[in-house]
Amino acid sequence: MTTAEKIMQACEAKHIVLSPLQGQQLADYMVGLLDINRSINLTRIVEEDEFIEKNIVDSLMLTVQTAPEPKTILDLGTGGGFPGVPLAIYYPQAQVTLVDGTAKKLRAVSELCDQIGLSNVSTIHARGEVLAHDKKHRQRYDWVAARAVANMAILSEICLPFLRKGGVFFAMKGENYREELAFGDKSIAINGGRLEEITPYFLLQREVLHVIIRVIKEKKTPARYPRPFKKIKEQYGTLS
């Protein structure tokens, strides 16, 4: 079985249907990323089956959510391109923006996207709490996704300002999400969001529990948010 076929099979088990072209693009991206990963730390997951499950399938679990198909997606703290690159492959008509604070990671991801023929991805080297005040990006996106970047309270303050009204913020979390939500509710509300649904799922044959926390943008975020990161961290930074 080829790597592309393995990816398609793993996705199909989660009711994610890929075309052969999409399967091959994901396989090519994985191979290229693992090669670059020898010199630039893009992922700690280097075993093929684990990579497919924890990076590719995990990213594409957003596609089975009950949310309108996006035209614009922002991936905050993309790292090695997850979940943004798999989403760009799955939604070729969507414009996907990858944001990260490490320029060399973004350069590597951008080069890989060019190599696999992915033309709907752009990268921005910036801090999210600063970029969210840029009129070109504030309240412009259908989806914003963040995967294990910070706790829920911090993420809500930084991510929700990017969304248009009716847009969706997806926080991708592990099994210890409940404590984060207990402290994150206030931040969600202040920034114009409403917690809509929590979707748990297992990876690696039920060995790993992940959840997707879906937050809907219902109101405009007050202009003062997000605050400088020092202020955000003073209030929420002790939460794990």
C-alpha positions in Angstrom: 0.0 0.0 0.0 1.3 3.4 -0.9 1.6 6.3 1.5 -1.2 8.1 -0.3 -3.5 5.0 0.0 -2.7 4.7 3.7 -3.7 8.3 4.2 -6.9 7.9 2.3 -7.8 4.7 4.2 -7.1 6.4 7.6 -9.2 9.3 6.7 -12.1 7.1 5.3 -12.2 5.4 8.8 -13.2 8.8 10.1 -15.7 9.5 7.3 -13.3 11.9 5.5 -13.4 11.2 1.8 -10.3 12.3 -0.2 -9.7 12.2 -3.9 -6.6 10.4 -5.2 -5.0 13.8 -5.9 -5.7 15.0 -2.4 -4.2 11.8 -1.0 -1.1 12.2 -3.1 -0.7 15.9 -2.1 -0.9 15.0 1.6 1.6 12.1 1.1 4.0 14.4 -0.8 3.7 17.1 1.9 4.4 14.5 4.6 7.5 13.1 2.9 8.8 16.6 2.2 8.2 17.8 5.7 9.9 14.8 7.3 12.9 15.4 5.1 13.2 19.1 6.1 12.4 18.1 9.7 16.0 16.7 10.0 17.3 20.3 10.0 14.3 22.4 11.1 12.1 21.3 13.9 8.6 21.3 12.3 7.1 18.2 14.1 8.1 15.9 16.9 6.1 13.1 15.2 8.3 11.3 12.7 6.9 7.7 12.5 4.6 7.3 9.4 1.5 5.9 10.9 1.6 8.2 13.9 2.2 11.2 11.6 -0.8 10.2 9.5 -3.1 10.0 12.5 -1.9 12.8 14.7 -1.1 15.4 12.0 -3.2 14.6 8.9 -6.3 12.9 10.2 -6.4 15.1 13.3 -6.3 18.2 11.1 -9.0 17.0 8.7 -11.4 16.1 11.6 -12.4 19.8 11.3 -14.0 18.9 7.9 -16.6 16.7 9.5 -17.9 19.4 11.8 -21.4 20.8 11.1 -20.2 24.2 9.9 -20.6 25.9 6.5 -17.8 25.2 4.0 -15.3 28.0 4.5 -14.0 30.4 1.9 -11.3 31.9 4.2 -9.4 30.0 7.0 -6.7 31.3 9.4 -4.4 28.8 11.2 -2.9 30.4 14.2 0.4 28.9 15.4 0.7 26.7 12.4 4.1 25.2 13.1 4.6 22.5 10.5 1.4 23.5 8.7 -1.2 21.8 10.8 -4.1 22.0 10.5 -3.8 24.6 7.8 -2.1 22.7 5.0 -4.4 19.6 5.1 -7.4 22.0 5.2 -6.1 23.8 2.1 -5.8 20.5 0.3 -9.3 19.5 1.3 -10.8 22.8 0.5 -9.0 23.9 -2.7 -11.4 26.9 -3.3 -10.7 28.3 0.2 -7.9 30.8 0.9 -5.9 29.6 3.9 -3.6 31.9 5.9 -0.9 30.3 8.1 0.3 32.5 11.0 3.3 31.7 13.1 6.0 33.5 15.1 8.9 31.5 13.7 9.9 32.7 10.2 12.0 29.7 9.3 9.1 27.4 9.9 6.9 29.5 7.6 9.5 29.6 4.9 9.8 25.8 5.0 6.1 25.3 4.9 5.6 27.8 2.1 8.3 26.0 0.0 6.7 22.7 0.5 3.3 24.0 -0.5 4.8 25.3 -3.7 6.4 21.9 -4.4 3.1 20.1 -4.1 1.3 22.6 -6.3 -0.8 24.2 -3.5 -1.6 27.7 -4.6 -4.3 28.7 -2.0 -1.9 29.1 1.0 -0.3 32.3 2.2 1.9 32.7 5.3 2.3 35.6 7.7 5.1 35.9 10.2 3.4 37.7 13.1 2.1 37.4 16.6 -1.6 36.7 16.6 -2.5 39.4 19.2 -0.9 42.0 17.0 -2.2 40.8 13.7 -5.7 40.7 15.0 -5.7 44.5 15.1 -4.8 44.8 11.4 -7.9 45.8 9.4 -6.9 43.5 6.6 -7.4 40.5 8.9 -9.7 41.6 11.7 -13.2 40.2 11.3 -12.4 38.7 7.9 -12.3 35.0 8.3 -14.9 32.2 8.1 -12.8 29.8 10.2 -10.0 30.2 12.6 -8.2 27.1 13.9 -5.6 26.7 16.6 -4.1 23.4 17.7 -2.4 23.2 21.2 -1.0 26.7 21.0 -2.2 28.1 24.4 -5.0 27.6 26.9 -8.6 28.2 25.9 -8.9 31.6 27.6 -5.9 33.0 25.8 -6.8 31.5 22.5 -10.4 32.9 22.6 -9.1 36.4 23.1 -6.6 36.1 20.2 -8.6 34.1 17.7 -12.1 35.4 18.0 -11.3 39.0 16.7 -10.2 37.5 13.4 -13.7 36.1 12.7 -16.5 37.7 10.9 -19.9 37.5 12.5 -21.2 33.9 12.1 -17.6 32.6 11.7 -16.3 29.6 13.6 -13.3 29.2 16.0 -12.1 25.6 16.3 -9.8 24.9 19.3 -8.2 21.5 19.0 -7.5 20.1 22.4 -6.4 17.0 24.3 -8.2 15.1 27.1 -7.6 17.8 29.8 -9.8 20.4 28.1 -12.5 20.6 30.8 -10.5 22.8 33.2 -9.6 25.1 30.4 -13.2 25.6 29.5 -14.2 26.3 33.1 -11.9 29.4 32.9 -12.3 30.1 29.2 -16.1 30.9 29.2 -15.6 34.5 30.3 -13.0 35.2 27.6 -15.2 33.6 24.9 -18.2 35.8 25.9 -16.1 39.0 26.2 -14.8 38.5 22.7 -18.1 37.9 21.1 -18.3 34.2 21.0 -20.6 31.4 22.1 -19.5 27.8 22.9 -21.6 25.7 20.5 -20.3 22.1 20.7 -17.5 19.9 22.0 -16.7 16.9 19.8 -14.5 14.1 21.2 -12.8 11.5 19.0 -10.1 8.9 19.3 -6.9 8.5 17.3 -4.5 5.6 16.9 -7.1 2.9 17.6 -8.6 4.6 20.6 -5.2 5.2 22.3 -5.4 9.0 22.1 -8.4 11.2 23.0 -8.7 14.6 21.3 -11.6 17.1 21.2 -12.7 19.9 18.9 -14.2 22.8 20.8 -16.4 24.8 18.4 -17.1 28.5 19.2 -19.4 30.6 17.1 -18.7 34.4 16.6 -22.0 36.1 17.5 -21.0 39.7 18.2 -18.3 42.1 17.2 -15.2 41.9 19.4 -14.6 45.1 21.4 -11.8 47.2 19.8 -9.5 46.9 22.8 -9.2 43.1 22.3 -6.9 41.3 22.0 -4.8 43.1 24.6 -0.9 43.0 24.5 0.2 39.5 25.3 1.8 40.5 28.6 -1.7 41.6 29.8 -3.4 38.4 28.5 -0.8 36.2 30.2 -1.1 38.1 33.5 -4.8 37.2 33.6 -4.8 33.8 32.0 -1.3 32.5 31.7 -1.3 30.3 34.8 -4.0 28.1 33.4 -2.8 24.9 31.8 
